[in-house]
Every structure is written in C-alpha cells, then in structure tokens.
Amino acid sequence: GAHRFQVKVYAAHNLLGARVTFQRYRSSSKRWVAVKVVQMHTTVTKGQTVLTSAKFRSSIKAHQRVRASLGSRQVSPCYVAAHSNTIRS
C-alpha cells in the first residue's frame, strides 16, 4: 500500500532489536539521507535460518529512490554492514 514498507533480514543469527535506517536519495546533493530508523520486531525461525522483519509507515513522497541500511553496530561481530537494493516509493 501507499507509504507502507517492510524490511526482512535472513540470517543465521537473530537480529531482533537491531535498528535499520530507512533512507532516500537526494539527487541535489547526490547523497543518501536518513528518513526513519526502524527497530526489527518480528522473528520467525525456519530450520537454521532466522527471518527478522519490521513493518512501518513513512510519509515519503511517491517515486523517490529509497533503500534500507543495516549498520555495522547493529550486526557486529558476526556480519558486515549492508544496504538493500534501491526501489521507488
């Protein structure tokens, strides 16, 4: 739906409570800007893989380039910081 987003992380470890930064691309400065920080709150275990997710809303304008970023403080010491693929809002 409009202004609704979901972040899912598949890993071998539980990332419950990790904070994901929702970002949009600002073309004027050619940088990613933080829009919202979301805390992971749902966990489902399937075999040895753990799915941690968060659903959230954002009032970001339509057709903006957005992504999710998981920082090194949230995933250390087992994983490396990462960004999701870019989508249009």
ABEGO torsion letter per residue (X at the ends): XBGBBBBBBBBABBABGBBBBBBBBBAAAGBBBBABBBBBABBBBBEABBBBBBBBBBABBBGBBBBBBBBAAAAOAABBBBBBBBBBX
